[in-house]
Amino acid sequence: MPHAAPHLDRFLQAIADPARRRILRALKEKGGCSLDKETGLCAGDIERRVKLAQPTVSHHMRILEKAGLVEGKREGHWRWYQRNEKLITEMMRELKGQL
């Protein structure tokens, strides 16, 4: 599947950073969202959970969004994020197939 290679490369680059992996794990947990959502977290929740400053979280979230691993949505003054489980599953399958 040569067409999936660029997506897989972007996926691997995005998850190479330990802070981004911590963010993805935090987004996987249920509950704890300040916006009373069942899944996902707002940016402030991510800051508190992974103990990173707001500019650092914003930087990492841009990379994760660009790679398609998270989806962000504005809700009033808040930015709410959730994992793109479909893409993560697809990329894990692709990685397994290449190894």
C-alpha positions as CSV (number, residue, x, y, z in Angstrom):
1,M,0.0,0.0,0.0
2,P,2.3,2.8,-1.2
3,H,-0.4,5.5,-0.8
4,A,-0.5,5.0,2.9
5,A,3.3,5.5,3.4
6,P,3.2,9.3,3.7
7,H,0.3,9.1,6.2
8,L,2.2,6.5,8.2
9,D,5.4,8.6,8.2
10,R,3.4,11.6,9.5
11,F,1.8,9.4,12.1
12,L,5.1,8.1,13.3
13,Q,6.6,11.6,13.4
14,A,3.7,12.8,15.4
15,I,3.9,10.0,18.0
16,A,7.7,10.1,18.3
17,D,7.5,12.8,21.0
18,P,6.8,11.5,24.5
19,A,4.6,14.5,25.3
20,R,2.3,13.8,22.4
21,R,2.0,10.2,23.4
22,R,1.0,11.4,26.9
23,I,-1.6,13.7,25.3
24,L,-3.0,10.9,23.3
25,R,-3.2,8.7,26.4
26,A,-5.0,11.4,28.3
27,L,-7.5,11.9,25.5
28,K,-8.3,8.2,25.6
29,E,-9.4,8.3,29.3
30,K,-13.1,8.7,29.9
31,G,-14.5,11.6,31.9
32,G,-12.6,14.6,33.4
33,C,-13.6,17.0,30.6
34,S,-14.4,20.6,31.8
35,L,-17.1,20.8,29.1
36,D,-18.9,17.7,30.5
37,K,-18.2,15.7,27.4
38,E,-18.0,11.9,27.8
39,T,-14.8,11.7,25.7
40,G,-12.1,14.1,24.8
41,L,-10.6,17.1,26.7
42,C,-10.5,20.8,26.4
43,A,-7.0,22.4,26.1
44,G,-7.0,23.5,29.7
45,D,-7.7,19.9,30.8
46,I,-4.8,18.7,28.7
47,E,-2.5,21.2,30.2
48,R,-3.3,20.0,33.7
49,R,-3.2,16.3,32.9
50,V,0.1,16.3,31.1
51,K,1.6,19.2,33.1
52,L,2.7,21.3,30.2
53,A,2.3,25.1,29.6
54,Q,-0.4,26.3,27.3
55,P,1.9,27.3,24.4
56,T,3.6,23.9,24.5
57,V,0.2,22.1,24.5
58,S,-0.9,24.3,21.6
59,H,2.2,23.4,19.7
60,H,1.7,19.6,20.2
61,M,-2.0,19.8,19.4
62,R,-1.2,21.5,16.0
63,I,1.1,18.6,15.2
64,L,-1.4,16.0,16.3
65,E,-4.2,17.7,14.3
66,K,-2.0,18.0,11.2
67,A,-1.3,14.3,11.4
68,G,-5.0,13.6,11.7
69,L,-4.6,11.9,15.1
70,V,-6.9,14.4,16.9
71,E,-9.8,16.5,16.0
72,G,-10.3,19.9,17.5
73,K,-13.5,21.9,17.8
74,R,-14.2,25.3,19.2
75,E,-16.9,25.5,21.8
76,G,-17.4,29.0,23.0
77,H,-14.1,30.1,24.5
78,W,-12.9,26.6,24.8
79,R,-11.1,24.3,22.3
80,W,-12.2,20.7,22.7
81,Y,-10.1,17.8,21.4
82,Q,-10.8,14.1,20.8
83,R,-8.8,11.3,19.3
84,N,-9.4,10.1,15.8
85,E,-9.7,6.4,16.7
86,K,-10.4,5.3,13.1
87,L,-7.1,6.8,11.8
88,I,-5.1,5.5,14.8
89,T,-6.5,2.0,14.2
90,E,-5.7,2.2,10.5
91,M,-2.2,3.5,11.1
92,M,-1.5,0.7,13.7
93,R,-2.7,-1.9,11.2
94,E,-0.5,-0.3,8.4
95,L,2.5,-0.3,10.7
96,K,2.0,-3.9,11.7
97,G,1.7,-4.9,8.1
98,Q,5.0,-3.2,7.3
99,L,7.0,-4.8,10.1
